[in-house]
Amino acid sequence: MVLPGRWGRWLTSLLIFSGMFLLLGSAGVWTDILPDSARSSRSASFFFCVILAYIIPVFHFICERSQTALCALTPVLDLDVEQIALQERALIHKPRRWRLIVLSVGLLAGSAHNAVLWIANGDVPVSSNIGTWVVTVFATMAVWLVMTTVVFALVHNASLFARLSKRLKIDLLNTPALKPFATVAVISTLAMIGAQAAYPLMLMEGEISTITYLPGLVATAGPMLLMLFLPIWPVHRLLADQKRKTIDGLTQQIVNAPRMTDDQQAALAELNPLLAFRREIMQVPEWPFDIGLLARLLLYLILPPLTWVGAALIENLVDSVL
């Protein structure tokens, strides 16, 4: 779904936004002659345009980066070239059964959300706005189908990296080689954070029912934690376990080494390398993060709260002016 080339993702995003905007506009969503019940959907419709234009190119980017991360892990994985190629293909191409299940979940979730909105808001279509209602229902379904596919795929890819940790060759003196696990975890998490930051767009027209945005927030918040921890938690356990065993082994060697009361030169020659190596191992991080990735994650974590605060401030400002 993404155009090729250097600017393919940007052009795809622009085309999706323009297409959705024109489709909703053809149904009269953006006009000022609609009844209040139909006008209230304009902010939600704008959110539909933004979220689809955002998530599809971003998902393409994450899949591309995930393949790069897998290739970077090749030296530390106990897998041959053919097995690596199979894992790389699994990041992009999902089994037919998986796609059918995800499609069914997306259809059920979208239908349930539309039904709940209809019941909660009493938004029964009439002849004056039936086109707007139909297109809005279609847009809601499209968002649920796309977001369900993206969320399931990213969680599936995160679990794939978690399984790869079972084939890791841990070298405590080369932990930067494990950074791709954190890269995959962070970029997937940031994608969901970006999606959540778009939800306050629904408040552009003022008050809106909580049921309009709450299901989407819940549906992305839980999987976001899985995307973050699935790839890195097994690596953390392996690093911590290997580090503990190495330190215990070095400590035992230090305990058994000759003391200064015997042969001073021989004692120093044996103790110094052991003490230096133990200090080095004790400084080895137990998580596959570097400072840059961690700082980026912490920075983006404050985006959703800031967008909600900003939306509330703008709403209060508009109310005070009017």
TORZA-934155 format. One record per residue (C-alpha): residue in three letters; x, y, z. Coordinates in Angstrom, 2 decimals, decimal comma, m for minus. Example, Ala and Ser with C-alpha at 12.3 -4.5 7.8 and 13.67 -1.06 7.14 Angstrom:
<atoms>
atom res->ala east->12,30 north->m4,50 up->7,80
atom res->ser east->13,67 north->m1,06 up->7,14
</atoms>
This chain:
<atoms>
atom res->met east->0,00 north->0,00 up->0,00
atom res->val east->3,02 north->2,30 up->0,16
atom res->leu east->4,49 north->3,91 up->m2,93
atom res->pro east->8,12 north->3,09 up->m3,75
atom res->gly east->10,93 north->5,61 up->m3,72
atom res->arg east->12,58 north->7,95 up->m1,26
atom res->trp east->9,42 north->9,98 up->m0,68
atom res->gly east->7,03 north->7,05 up->m1,09
atom res->arg east->5,80 north->7,02 up->2,50
atom res->trp east->5,20 north->10,79 up->2,55
atom res->leu east->3,33 north->10,68 up->m0,77
atom res->thr east->1,27 north->7,71 up->0,44
atom res->ser east->0,34 north->9,59 up->3,58
atom res->leu east->m0,70 north->12,64 up->1,55
atom res->leu east->m2,77 north->10,52 up->m0,84
atom res->ile east->m4,55 north->8,68 up->1,98
atom res->phe east->m5,35 north->11,91 up->3,80
atom res->ser east->m6,56 north->13,62 up->0,63
atom res->gly east->m8,63 north->10,61 up->m0,43
atom res->met east->m10,32 north->10,27 up->2,95
atom res->phe east->m10,87 north->14,03 up->3,20
atom res->leu east->m12,52 north->14,17 up->m0,24
atom res->leu east->m14,60 north->11,05 up->0,44
atom res->leu east->m15,94 north->12,49 up->3,68
atom res->gly east->m16,40 north->15,87 up->2,02
atom res->ser east->m18,47 north->14,30 up->m0,77
atom res->ala east->m20,86 north->13,09 up->1,92
atom res->gly east->m21,15 north->16,62 up->3,32
atom res->val east->m19,21 north->16,08 up->6,53
atom res->trp east->m17,39 north->19,41 up->6,27
atom res->thr east->m20,45 north->21,58 up->5,43
atom res->asp east->m22,08 north->23,96 up->7,91
atom res->ile east->m25,66 north->23,10 up->6,98
atom res->leu east->m25,73 north->19,78 up->8,80
atom res->pro east->m27,80 north->19,18 up->11,93
atom res->asp east->m25,91 north->19,29 up->15,23
atom res->ser east->m25,84 north->15,49 up->15,52
atom res->ala east->m24,06 north->15,24 up->12,18
atom res->arg east->m21,74 north->18,17 up->12,78
atom res->ser east->m20,42 north->16,53 up->15,91
atom res->ser east->m18,86 north->13,87 up->13,70
atom res->arg east->m16,60 north->16,33 up->11,86
atom res->ser east->m13,80 north->16,20 up->14,41
atom res->ala east->m13,99 north->12,39 up->14,46
atom res->ser east->m13,90 north->12,38 up->10,65
atom res->phe east->m10,77 north->14,54 up->10,66
atom res->phe east->m9,24 north->12,07 up->13,11
atom res->phe east->m10,03 north->9,25 up->10,66
atom res->cys east->m8,13 north->11,09 up->7,91
atom res->val east->m5,12 north->11,72 up->10,14
atom res->ile east->m4,86 north->8,28 up->11,76
atom res->leu east->m5,03 north->6,38 up->8,46
atom res->ala east->m2,57 north->8,74 up->6,79
atom res->tyr east->m0,24 north->8,26 up->9,77
atom res->ile east->m0,38 north->4,59 up->10,66
atom res->ile east->m0,06 north->2,97 up->7,22
atom res->pro east->3,26 north->4,62 up->6,23
atom res->val east->4,56 north->4,28 up->9,80
atom res->phe east->3,74 north->0,57 up->9,81
atom res->his east->5,65 north->0,19 up->6,53
atom res->phe east->8,62 north->1,99 up->8,10
atom res->ile east->8,55 north->m0,23 up->11,21
atom res->cys east->8,47 north->m3,42 up->9,12
atom res->glu east->11,44 north->m2,16 up->7,11
atom res->arg east->13,39 north->m1,27 up->10,25
atom res->ser east->12,49 north->m4,61 up->11,83
atom res->gln east->14,00 north->m6,45 up->8,87
atom res->thr east->17,15 north->m4,34 up->9,20
atom res->ala east->17,29 north->m5,13 up->12,92
atom res->leu east->16,97 north->m8,85 up->12,23
atom res->cys east->19,84 north->m8,70 up->9,74
atom res->ala east->21,96 north->m6,85 up->12,30
atom res->leu east->21,35 north->m9,67 up->14,80
atom res->thr east->22,63 north->m12,36 up->12,44
atom res->pro east->26,15 north->m12,56 up->14,02
atom res->val east->24,75 north->m13,22 up->17,51
atom res->leu east->22,01 north->m15,69 up->16,52
atom res->asp east->22,53 north->m19,42 up->16,33
atom res->leu east->20,68 north->m19,62 up->13,00
atom res->asp east->21,82 north->m20,35 up->9,49
atom res->val east->21,14 north->m18,13 up->6,47
atom res->glu east->18,00 north->m19,99 up->5,41
atom res->gln east->16,48 north->m19,75 up->8,90
atom res->ile east->17,24 north->m16,02 up->9,03
atom res->ala east->15,54 north->m15,58 up->5,65
atom res->leu east->12,42 north->m17,40 up->6,93
atom res->gln east->12,26 north->m15,17 up->10,00
atom res->glu east->12,72 north->m12,08 up->7,86
atom res->arg east->9,85 north->m13,13 up->5,61
atom res->ala east->7,65 north->m13,77 up->8,66
atom res->leu east->8,01 north->m10,12 up->9,63
atom res->ile east->6,17 north->m9,05 up->6,49
atom res->his east->4,11 north->m11,96 up->5,21
atom res->lys east->1,55 north->m13,42 up->7,60
atom res->pro east->m0,25 north->m16,78 up->7,16
atom res->arg east->m3,70 north->m16,75 up->5,57
atom res->arg east->m5,29 north->m18,06 up->8,75
atom res->trp east->m3,70 north->m15,22 up->10,72
atom res->arg east->m5,05 north->m12,65 up->8,25
atom res->leu east->m8,55 north->m14,12 up->8,40
atom res->ile east->m8,55 north->m14,04 up->12,20
atom res->val east->m7,32 north->m10,45 up->12,30
atom res->leu east->m9,86 north->m9,40 up->9,67
atom res->ser east->m12,65 north->m11,01 up->11,69
atom res->val east->m11,53 north->m9,31 up->14,89
atom res->gly east->m11,36 north->m5,93 up->13,11
atom res->leu east->m14,84 north->m6,37 up->11,62
atom res->leu east->m16,33 north->m7,40 up->14,95
atom res->ala east->m14,64 north->m4,55 up->16,82
atom res->gly east->m15,68 north->m1,96 up->14,24
atom res->ser east->m19,25 north->m3,23 up->14,13
atom res->ala east->m19,48 north->m3,27 up->17,93
atom res->his east->m18,10 north->0,27 up->18,16
atom res->asn east->m20,57 north->1,55 up->15,55
atom res->ala east->m23,44 north->m0,17 up->17,34
atom res->val east->m22,46 north->1,28 up->20,71
atom res->leu east->m22,12 north->4,77 up->19,21
atom res->trp east->m25,51 north->4,45 up->17,56
atom res->ile east->m27,17 north->3,36 up->20,80
atom res->ala east->m25,31 north->5,87 up->23,01
atom res->asn east->m25,79 north->8,91 up->20,77
atom res->gly east->m29,14 north->7,99 up->19,27
atom res->asp east->m27,64 north->8,94 up->15,90
atom res->val east->m30,33 north->7,40 up->13,69
atom res->pro east->m29,81 north->8,41 up->10,07
atom res->val east->m32,49 north->10,52 up->8,39
atom res->ser east->m32,84 north->11,56 up->4,79
atom res->ser east->m30,94 north->14,84 up->5,36
atom res->asn east->m27,76 north->13,22 up->6,63
atom res->ile east->m27,90 north->9,56 up->5,66
atom res->gly east->m24,91 north->9,99 up->3,33
atom res->thr east->m22,84 north->11,46 up->6,15
atom res->trp east->m23,88 north->8,66 up->8,47
atom res->val east->m23,02 north->5,90 up->5,98
atom res->val east->m19,59 north->7,36 up->5,17
atom res->thr east->m18,81 north->7,91 up->8,86
atom res->val east->m19,71 north->4,30 up->9,62
atom res->phe east->m17,52 north->3,17 up->6,72
atom res->ala east->m14,61 north->5,33 up->7,97
atom res->thr east->m14,96 north->3,92 up->11,49
atom res->met east->m14,83 north->0,39 up->10,11
atom res->ala east->m11,80 north->1,24 up->7,97
atom res->val east->m9,92 north->2,62 up->10,97
atom res->trp east->m10,70 north->m0,45 up->13,07
atom res->leu east->m9,64 north->m2,83 up->10,30
atom res->val east->m6,37 north->m1,01 up->9,64
atom res->met east->m5,50 north->m0,44 up->13,29
atom res->thr east->m6,36 north->m4,04 up->14,22
atom res->thr east->m4,11 north->m5,33 up->11,45
atom res->val east->m1,25 north->m3,04 up->12,49
atom res->val east->m1,55 north->m3,82 up->16,20
atom res->phe east->m1,75 north->m7,59 up->15,68
atom res->ala east->1,16 north->m7,51 up->13,22
atom res->leu east->3,39 north->m5,48 up->15,53
atom res->val east->2,62 north->m7,73 up->18,50
atom res->his east->3,29 north->m10,77 up->16,29
atom res->asn east->6,64 north->m9,32 up->15,22
atom res->ala east->7,50 north->m8,51 up->18,83
atom res->ser east->6,80 north->m12,12 up->19,80
atom res->leu east->8,99 north->m13,26 up->16,89
atom res->phe east->11,93 north->m11,31 up->18,32
atom res->ala east->11,14 north->m12,75 up->21,74
atom res->arg east->11,46 north->m16,26 up->20,29
atom res->leu east->14,74 north->m15,30 up->18,61
atom res->ser east->16,20 north->m14,61 up->22,05
atom res->lys east->16,23 north->m18,39 up->22,62
atom res->arg east->18,87 north->m18,67 up->19,88
atom res->leu east->21,09 north->m15,86 up->21,18
atom res->lys east->24,80 north->m16,26 up->21,75
atom res->ile east->25,33 north->m13,94 up->24,72
atom res->asp east->28,66 north->m12,11 up->24,97
atom res->leu east->28,73 north->m9,81 up->27,99
atom res->leu east->31,58 north->m7,83 up->26,45
atom res->asn east->29,55 north->m7,14 up->23,32
atom res->thr east->26,09 north->m6,10 up->24,56
atom res->pro east->25,73 north->m3,34 up->21,92
atom res->ala east->25,15 north->m6,16 up->19,43
atom res->leu east->21,79 north->m6,73 up->21,19
atom res->lys east->20,56 north->m3,19 up->20,55
atom res->pro east->18,30 north->m4,27 up->17,62
atom res->phe east->15,94 north->m5,91 up->20,13
atom res->ala east->15,46 north->m2,54 up->21,82
atom res->thr east->15,17 north->m0,78 up->18,48
atom res->val east->12,23 north->m2,95 up->17,44
atom res->ala east->10,57 north->m2,51 up->20,84
atom res->val east->10,96 north->1,27 up->20,84
atom res->ile east->9,85 north->2,02 up->17,27
atom res->ser east->6,73 north->m0,15 up->17,66
atom res->thr east->5,89 north->1,55 up->20,94
atom res->leu east->6,43 north->4,99 up->19,45
atom res->ala east->4,02 north->4,13 up->16,64
atom res->met east->1,26 north->3,48 up->19,17
atom res->ile east->2,17 north->6,61 up->21,13
atom res->gly east->1,83 north->8,62 up->17,93
atom res->ala east->m1,58 north->7,07 up->17,29
atom res->gln east->m2,74 north->7,91 up->20,80
atom res->ala east->m1,50 north->11,48 up->20,39
atom res->ala east->m3,97 north->11,89 up->17,50
atom res->tyr east->m7,07 north->11,11 up->19,58
atom res->pro east->m7,46 north->14,66 up->20,97
atom res->leu east->m8,27 north->15,73 up->17,40
atom res->met east->m11,76 north->14,45 up->18,16
atom res->leu east->m12,18 north->17,33 up->20,61
atom res->met east->m11,79 north->20,00 up->17,94
atom res->glu east->m15,57 north->20,53 up->17,77
atom res->gly east->m15,90 north->20,68 up->21,56
atom res->glu east->m17,43 north->18,01 up->23,77
atom res->ile east->m17,61 north->14,50 up->22,40
atom res->ser east->m18,84 north->11,26 up->23,94
atom res->thr east->m16,17 north->9,28 up->25,78
atom res->ile east->m17,33 north->6,13 up->24,03
atom res->thr east->m16,15 north->7,68 up->20,75
atom res->tyr east->m12,44 north->7,50 up->21,64
atom res->leu east->m12,13 north->5,26 up->24,72
atom res->pro east->m12,30 north->1,89 up->22,86
atom res->gly east->m9,48 north->2,98 up->20,55
atom res->leu east->m7,30 north->4,15 up->23,42
atom res->val east->m7,81 north->0,89 up->25,31
atom res->ala east->m7,21 north->m1,17 up->22,16
atom res->thr east->m3,80 north->0,46 up->21,64
atom res->ala east->m2,63 north->0,90 up->25,24
atom res->gly east->m2,49 north->m2,80 up->26,17
atom res->pro east->m0,74 north->m4,01 up->23,01
atom res->met east->1,69 north->m1,09 up->23,31
atom res->leu east->3,07 north->m2,61 up->26,51
atom res->leu east->3,43 north->m5,98 up->24,78
atom res->met east->5,32 north->m4,34 up->21,90
atom res->leu east->7,70 north->m2,74 up->24,38
atom res->phe east->8,43 north->m5,68 up->26,66
atom res->leu east->8,06 north->m8,78 up->24,48
atom res->pro east->11,30 north->m8,25 up->22,50
atom res->ile east->13,46 north->m7,04 up->25,38
atom res->trp east->12,31 north->m8,92 up->28,47
atom res->pro east->13,79 north->m12,32 up->27,45
atom res->val east->17,06 north->m10,58 up->26,51
atom res->his east->17,08 north->m8,85 up->29,88
atom res->arg east->16,60 north->m12,17 up->31,65
atom res->leu east->19,42 north->m13,76 up->29,66
atom res->leu east->21,79 north->m10,86 up->30,31
atom res->ala east->20,97 north->m10,76 up->34,02
atom res->asp east->21,39 north->m14,53 up->34,39
atom res->gln east->24,64 north->m14,64 up->32,43
atom res->lys east->26,00 north->m11,66 up->34,34
atom res->arg east->25,16 north->m13,21 up->37,71
atom res->lys east->26,77 north->m16,53 up->36,79
atom res->thr east->29,92 north->m14,83 up->35,48
atom res->ile east->30,28 north->m12,65 up->38,58
atom res->asp east->29,73 north->m15,65 up->40,86
atom res->gly east->32,38 north->m17,60 up->38,96
atom res->leu east->34,89 north->m14,74 up->39,13
atom res->thr east->34,20 north->m14,23 up->42,83
atom res->gln east->34,89 north->m17,88 up->43,49
atom res->gln east->38,17 north->m17,64 up->41,57
atom res->ile east->39,14 north->m14,57 up->43,60
atom res->val east->38,35 north->m16,40 up->46,83
atom res->asn east->40,52 north->m19,34 up->45,78
atom res->ala east->43,40 north->m17,19 up->44,53
atom res->pro east->46,62 north->m16,98 up->46,64
atom res->arg east->46,80 north->m14,15 up->49,15
atom res->met east->49,44 north->m11,50 up->49,73
atom res->thr east->50,81 north->m13,41 up->52,75
atom res->asp east->52,17 north->m16,06 up->50,38
atom res->asp east->53,95 north->m14,92 up->47,25
atom res->gln east->53,15 north->m11,22 up->46,73
atom res->gln east->54,09 north->m11,04 up->43,08
atom res->ala east->52,24 north->m14,23 up->42,19
atom res->ala east->49,16 north->m13,11 up->44,15
atom res->leu east->49,01 north->m9,73 up->42,38
atom res->ala east->49,54 north->m11,32 up->38,99
atom res->glu east->46,55 north->m13,60 up->39,53
atom res->leu east->44,24 north->m11,29 up->41,47
atom res->asn east->44,49 north->m8,09 up->39,39
atom res->pro east->43,06 north->m9,52 up->36,13
atom res->leu east->40,24 north->m11,23 up->38,05
atom res->leu east->39,34 north->m8,06 up->39,97
atom res->ala east->39,48 north->m5,94 up->36,81
atom res->phe east->37,34 north->m8,40 up->34,85
atom res->arg east->34,76 north->m8,59 up->37,64
atom res->arg east->34,53 north->m4,77 up->37,75
atom res->glu east->34,00 north->m4,75 up->33,99
atom res->ile east->31,28 north->m7,39 up->34,14
atom res->met east->29,52 north->m5,61 up->37,01
atom res->gln east->29,17 north->m2,53 up->34,79
atom res->val east->27,55 north->m4,47 up->31,94
atom res->pro east->23,94 north->m3,26 up->31,44
atom res->glu east->21,17 north->m5,81 up->31,92
atom res->trp east->18,90 north->m4,21 up->29,31
atom res->pro east->19,66 north->m3,94 up->25,56
atom res->phe east->18,98 north->m0,18 up->25,53
atom res->asp east->21,37 north->2,63 up->24,83
atom res->ile east->20,95 north->6,17 up->26,14
atom res->gly east->19,63 north->7,50 up->22,82
atom res->leu east->16,82 north->4,96 up->22,52
atom res->leu east->15,82 north->5,31 up->26,14
atom res->ala east->15,78 north->9,12 up->25,97
atom res->arg east->13,64 north->9,03 up->22,81
atom res->leu east->11,16 north->6,65 up->24,43
atom res->leu east->10,87 north->8,77 up->27,58
atom res->leu east->10,46 north->11,93 up->25,50
atom res->tyr east->7,65 north->10,49 up->23,37
atom res->leu east->5,85 north->9,05 up->26,39
atom res->ile east->4,86 north->12,57 up->27,41
atom res->leu east->3,29 north->13,34 up->24,01
atom res->pro east->m0,20 north->11,82 up->24,57
atom res->pro east->m0,73 north->13,60 up->27,92
atom res->leu east->0,50 north->16,87 up->26,39
atom res->thr east->m1,89 north->16,58 up->23,44
atom res->trp east->m4,83 north->15,99 up->25,74
atom res->val east->m3,84 north->18,97 up->27,91
atom res->gly east->m3,39 north->21,10 up->24,79
atom res->ala east->m6,80 north->20,08 up->23,45
atom res->ala east->m8,43 north->20,96 up->26,79
atom res->leu east->m6,71 north->24,36 up->26,87
atom res->ile east->m7,77 north->25,16 up->23,29
atom res->glu east->m11,33 north->24,12 up->24,05
atom res->asn east->m11,44 north->26,38 up->27,14
atom res->leu east->m9,93 north->29,25 up->25,15
atom res->val east->m12,51 north->28,91 up->22,38
atom res->asp east->m15,35 north->28,73 up->24,96
atom res->ser east->m14,09 north->31,89 up->26,69
atom res->val east->m13,82 north->33,82 up->23,40
atom res->leu east->m17,27 north->32,75 up->22,21
</atoms>
